[in-house]
């Protein structure tokens, strides 16, 4: 190789190094018009070769290249299915996969990550059908009770979603209840329900507690207020087995209350002294609406369950159904 070809080749390699890395030091400086000897030329070639090796991709095929801080590369990978680079302050990023939280499933596949809920809606307060809180009831867990004159065709049946407390026609001054025994000691009942049927004026889906000895009952729920508004109500009934007619009711009204036709969570807690009724839109965060003395109206807390009350001044005789999607009673 002659002098000119040495110089052209060396200049080409130095240009490559300059493009690949800003700093590459050669031992000999070759200038135009100078005498070229093989020793400095080969020394420069070897230096250039070392620089090029330092700027070559690191790791194996498909690795991700990182600046090693010395003008060259370090490598992470190759990444496996679903792996991402996650930053670490003051250090190189790490190759890792996403971690699934409660109610979340993550599926890693070549070139993609799929994130989905684990078969239920909501969870952790996402929406009204909080899948982690739902306890599906069955009709066999309850006994149907009614006022002396029952709502027409009153029945309790199981459905694919839970239990339906229904009537083929609402009747003035009547009631129906799906009841079970109240636990001993302190307890808490939680229900998710949706009501379908006429509301005017005061039809009320509720949680009811019945005194089976003295034939009296109290109901907490959401009812209509006239023909256009909704209210929370603490209702007291007596006569027959305790469901015949109204003794008193105490209402609470606010424009922010949910209507019975929406899915609403209700909870009734007995703490040994009081009955505390609360509501929730997500099955996780409950807001107390009533706290009344447990012995103010009932001597015995015998039975508990979903109920629908049709006071004397309802305006319609339409079919009605209380869809109970979740029901749970626990001792405290």
C-alpha positions in Angstrom: 0.0 0.0 0.0 1.6 3.4 -1.0 1.7 6.6 1.0 -1.4 8.1 -0.6 -3.6 5.0 0.1 -2.4 4.9 3.7 -3.5 8.5 4.2 -6.8 8.0 2.5 -7.6 4.9 4.5 -6.6 6.4 7.8 -8.6 9.6 7.0 -11.6 7.4 6.3 -11.3 5.5 9.5 -10.8 8.6 11.6 -13.9 10.1 10.0 -15.9 7.0 11.0 -14.6 7.3 14.6 -15.5 11.0 14.7 -19.0 10.2 13.6 -19.4 7.4 16.1 -17.8 8.9 19.1 -16.6 12.4 19.7 -13.3 11.5 21.3 -10.8 9.0 19.8 -7.1 9.7 20.5 -4.4 8.4 18.1 -0.7 8.2 19.1 0.7 9.9 16.0 -0.3 13.0 14.1 0.1 12.7 10.3 0.2 16.0 8.5 0.1 16.8 4.8 3.6 16.8 3.2 5.2 14.9 6.0 7.2 11.7 5.8 5.0 8.7 6.5 6.4 5.6 8.2 4.6 2.4 8.8 5.1 2.3 12.5 3.1 5.5 13.3 0.6 4.6 10.6 -0.1 1.2 12.1 -0.2 2.7 15.6 -2.9 5.0 14.4 -4.7 2.2 12.7 -4.7 0.1 15.9 -5.9 3.1 17.9 -8.7 3.6 15.5 -9.6 0.0 15.6 -9.8 0.1 19.4 -12.1 3.2 19.2 -14.4 1.4 16.7 -14.6 -1.6 19.0 -15.6 0.7 21.9 -18.4 2.2 19.8 -19.7 -1.1 18.5 -23.1 -2.3 19.8 -22.9 -4.1 23.1 -24.6 -7.3 24.2 -26.3 -9.9 22.0 -28.7 -9.5 19.1 -31.8 -7.4 19.9 -30.3 -5.8 23.0 -31.1 -2.2 23.9 -28.2 0.1 23.8 -27.3 2.5 26.6 -24.6 5.2 26.9 -21.9 3.7 29.2 -20.6 7.1 30.1 -17.3 6.5 28.3 -18.2 7.2 24.7 -19.4 3.6 24.2 -22.4 1.4 24.7 -23.7 -0.9 27.4 -26.6 -3.2 26.8 -29.9 -4.3 28.4 -31.7 -7.3 27.1 -32.7 -8.8 24.9 -36.2 -8.1 26.5 -38.6 -11.0 27.0 -42.3 -10.9 26.3 -44.0 -7.9 28.0 -40.8 -6.4 29.4 -40.3 -2.7 29.6 -37.4 -0.4 30.5 -38.2 1.2 33.9 -36.1 4.1 35.1 -34.1 4.1 38.3 -32.8 7.5 39.5 -29.0 7.7 39.2 -28.7 4.2 37.7 -29.3 2.3 34.5 -32.9 1.4 33.8 -34.0 -2.1 34.5 -35.8 -4.5 32.2 -39.0 -5.7 34.0 -42.6 -6.6 33.5 -45.7 -4.8 34.9 -47.2 -6.1 38.2 -50.9 -6.7 38.4 -52.9 -5.1 41.2 -56.1 -6.3 42.8 -58.7 -7.1 40.2 -56.3 -6.7 37.4 -54.8 -9.3 35.1 -51.8 -8.7 32.8 -51.0 -11.0 29.9 -47.5 -10.6 28.2 -47.0 -11.8 24.6 -44.5 -11.1 21.9 -44.7 -7.3 21.2 -47.8 -6.7 23.3 -49.2 -6.3 26.8 -52.9 -6.9 27.6 -54.4 -5.4 30.8 -57.9 -6.5 31.9 -60.2 -6.8 34.9 -60.3 -10.3 36.5 -63.9 -11.2 35.5 -65.8 -8.8 37.6 -66.8 -5.1 37.2 -65.5 -2.5 39.5 -63.6 -3.4 42.6 -62.1 -1.0 45.0 -64.9 1.5 44.3 -64.8 1.6 40.6 -68.6 1.6 40.1 -71.9 0.4 41.7 -71.3 -3.2 40.8 -68.3 -3.6 43.1 -67.5 -7.2 42.2 -65.3 -7.8 45.2 -68.2 -6.9 47.5 -71.1 -8.7 45.8 -72.5 -11.8 47.6 -75.2 -13.3 45.4 -78.3 -14.4 47.4 -80.7 -17.2 46.7 -84.4 -17.4 47.4 -83.9 -20.5 49.5 -82.2 -18.3 52.2 -85.4 -16.3 52.8 -89.0 -16.8 53.9 -91.6 -14.6 52.2 -93.8 -12.6 54.6 -96.5 -10.1 53.6 -99.1 -7.8 55.1 -102.5 -9.5 55.9 -103.7 -8.4 52.5 -100.7 -9.1 50.4 -99.6 -7.3 47.2 -101.1 -9.2 44.3 -98.9 -12.2 43.4 -96.2 -11.5 45.9 -93.3 -13.8 45.5 -89.6 -14.3 46.1 -87.6 -16.1 43.4 -84.0 -16.7 42.4 -82.6 -15.1 39.3 -79.3 -15.4 37.4 -78.2 -12.2 39.3 -79.6 -12.9 42.8 -83.1 -12.7 44.3 -86.3 -11.0 43.0 -89.0 -9.8 45.5 -91.9 -9.1 43.2 -95.6 -8.4 42.8 -97.9 -8.5 39.8 -99.7 -5.5 41.1 -99.0 -3.0 43.9 -101.9 -2.7 46.4 -102.5 0.2 48.8 -101.5 -0.3 52.4 -99.6 -3.6 51.8 -96.0 -4.8 52.1 -93.8 -7.8 51.3 -90.6 -8.9 52.9 -88.0 -11.7 52.3 -86.7 -12.4 55.8 -84.2 -14.5 57.7 -83.2 -14.8 61.3 -81.2 -11.9 62.8 -77.8 -13.0 64.2 -77.3 -12.9 67.9 -75.3 -10.0 69.3 -74.1 -7.2 67.1 -74.5 -7.5 63.4 -74.4 -5.8 60.0 -76.6 -6.4 56.9 -75.4 -5.1 53.5 -77.6 -5.1 50.3 -77.3 -4.0 46.7 -80.7 -3.6 45.1 -82.5 -2.1 42.1 -86.2 -1.4 42.1 -88.4 -1.5 39.0 -92.0 -0.4 39.4 -94.1 2.7 40.1 -92.9 4.9 42.9 -95.5 7.6 43.3 -96.3 8.5 45.9 -94.3 6.5 48.5 -93.5 3.0 47.4 -90.3 2.1 49.2 -87.7 -0.7 48.6 -85.9 -1.1 51.9 -84.0 -3.2 54.5 -86.6 -4.2 57.1 -86.2 -5.5 60.7 -89.3 -7.3 62.2 -90.2 -8.0 65.8 -91.9 -11.4 65.4 -93.1 -11.4 69.0 -94.9 -8.1 69.1 -95.7 -7.9 65.4 -94.0 -4.6 64.5 -91.4 -3.7 61.9 -89.2 -0.9 60.9 -87.9 -0.2 57.4 -85.0 1.9 56.1 -84.9 2.8 52.4 -85.3 5.1 49.4 -88.8 6.1 48.4 -90.5 8.6 46.2 -91.7 11.9 47.6 -94.9 12.8 45.8 -94.6 12.4 42.0 -91.3 14.1 41.3 -88.7 13.8 44.1 -86.9 11.1 46.1 -86.2 10.7 49.8 -84.6 8.5 52.4 -87.1 7.2 54.9 -87.2 5.6 58.3 -90.6 3.8 58.3 -92.5 2.1 61.1 -95.3 -0.4 60.6 -97.5 -2.6 62.7 -100.6 -4.9 62.4 -100.8 -8.4 61.2 -97.3 -9.8 61.5 -96.0 -6.2 61.7 -96.4 -5.1 58.0 -100.0 -4.0 57.7 -99.9 -0.2 58.1 -97.8 2.8 58.9 -97.2 4.0 62.4 -94.8 6.8 61.6 -92.1 7.7 59.1 -89.2 10.1 59.3 -87.9 11.4 55.9 -84.7 13.0 54.8 -84.6 14.8 51.5 -81.8 16.1 49.3 -81.3 16.7 45.6 -78.2 14.5 45.6 -79.9 11.3 46.8 -80.0 8.4 44.4 -83.3 7.2 43.1 -84.5 3.7 43.8 -84.4 2.8 40.1 -80.6 3.2 40.3 -78.5 0.5 41.8 -77.9 1.5 45.4 -76.0 -0.2 48.3 -77.7 -0.1 51.7 -76.3 -1.2 55.0 -78.0 -1.6 58.4 -75.8 -2.0 61.4 -76.8 -2.9 65.0 -74.1 -1.9 67.4 -75.9 -3.1 70.6 -77.6 0.3 71.1 -78.6 1.8 67.8 -79.6 0.8 64.3 -77.5 2.7 61.8 -78.6 2.9 58.1 -76.1 3.9 55.5 -76.0 4.1 51.7 -73.3 3.8 49.1 -72.9 4.3 45.4 -69.9 1.9 45.1 -70.3 -0.7 47.8 -67.1 0.5 49.5 -67.7 3.9 51.0 -70.9 4.1 53.1 -72.5 7.4 54.3 -74.7 7.2 57.4 -78.2 8.7 57.0 -80.1 7.4 60.1 -79.1 6.4 63.6 -82.0 5.4 65.8 -82.4 3.6 69.1 -82.8 -0.1 68.5 -85.4 -0.4 71.2 -87.3 2.8 70.4 -89.9 0.9 68.3 -88.9 -2.7 68.5 -88.6 -4.9 71.6 -87.1 -7.9 69.7 -84.9 -7.8 66.7 -86.1 -11.1 65.3 -86.0 -11.0 61.5 -84.2 -9.1 58.8 -84.4 -8.9 55.0 -85.2 -6.9 51.9 -88.7 -5.5 51.8 -91.0 -3.3 49.7 -93.7 -1.1 51.3 -96.8 0.2 49.5 -98.3 2.8 51.8 -102.1 3.7 51.6 -101.6 6.6 49.2 -99.8 5.0 46.2 -101.2 6.1 42.8 -100.7 3.0 40.8 -101.3 -0.8 40.7 -98.4 -1.6 38.4 -96.2 -4.7 38.7 -93.1 -4.1 40.8 -89.9 -6.0 41.4 -87.0 -5.4 43.9 -83.9 -7.0 42.3 -81.5 -7.9 45.2 -78.1 -8.4 43.6 -76.1 -8.8 46.8 -77.1 -9.7 50.4 -74.8 -10.4 53.3 -75.5 -10.5 57.1 -72.5 -10.8 59.4 -72.0 -10.8 63.1 -69.8 -8.0 64.5 
